[in-house]
Amino acid sequence: MGSKQPTVKYLALKAGLLAGLCGALIFLWIGNEWHTPVKAKIKTGEVPVLSHGSEKELLKRDPQGMNWTRTEKVESIRKNTVFLTFDDGPSASTDELLQVLDQHKAPATFFMLEPNMRKHRKEVLKTIQLGHAAGLHGVTHNPDLYYASPESATGEMKTANDTLQKLTGVSTGIVRTPYGSKPNLTEPEQEALLAEGFQYWDWNVDSLDWKHSTPDFVSNVLEQTEKRTKDFPEEPIVILMHDRPVTPEAVDQLIPKLKERGYSFASIQEEMIPVHLQ
């Protein structure tokens, strides 16, 4: 009798075993290459930020196309420089305020509260995207809690800074303590903030905007600014305002009038010498 011919089923099984063996050899040869982590390519000047929902955003530190630059050298901050600063945000009014600042090409500094940053995440991102400076205003805004000890003073700022970094990928050492440093901030609390890398800023022009529901306080800000410039001509002007519904309209009126008087605008940077209440 002749030899038995292999069946089609047998040949198919043999071919499958050979294919599996070849696949295993290929995997051993280049398998490691398949599992090598690949870092995402990010353009210079961009940092990744947290995604919210299905959105994924890249945050540019220095946006192009702006007519002003966010970074100001210390030696260039001289007389007739105005620092617009806004406390207590972000809020539902922040987006409109950012639009006004962008229209006037005026950089500003936002001293933000940690709970409000978590509530208005997109506004925090937009603030940084447009080149404004991020500052910290703590967590509770309760003087009894914030000024309880050096640990509480620094702890609130560290918590706020952690949230800022999680939301934007950037951190800051610029802070403003609730209701200002004088007479609230004790010497041990000052030393603790400095030891943690925080520079606390106050102001030398108080808008008192919290008293008003209309922008009629703008004239008072202009009077204070001119008097401060006359009395201290080499000192920059730091204007205290708040992130409130009336603020966008007030700023829209204020900036052109300050420009008419020869003032320019800058945002606070960490290397600058801070202004403190006297």
Buried (B, 14 or more C-beta within 10 A) or exposed (E): EEEEEEEEEEEEEEEEEEEEEEEEEEEEEEEEEEEEEEEEEEEEEBEEBBEEEEEEBBBBBEEEEEEBEBBBEEEEBEEBBBBBBBBBBBBEBBBBBBBBBBEBEBBBBBBBBBBBBEEBBBBBBBBBBBBBBBBBBBBBBEEEBBBEBBEBBBBBBBBBBEBBBBBBBBBBBBBBBBBBBEEBBBEEBBEBBEEBBBBBBBBBBBBBBBEBEEBEBBEBBBEBBBEBBEEEEEBBBBBBBBBBEBBBBBBBBBBEBBBEEEBBBBBBBEEBEBBBBE
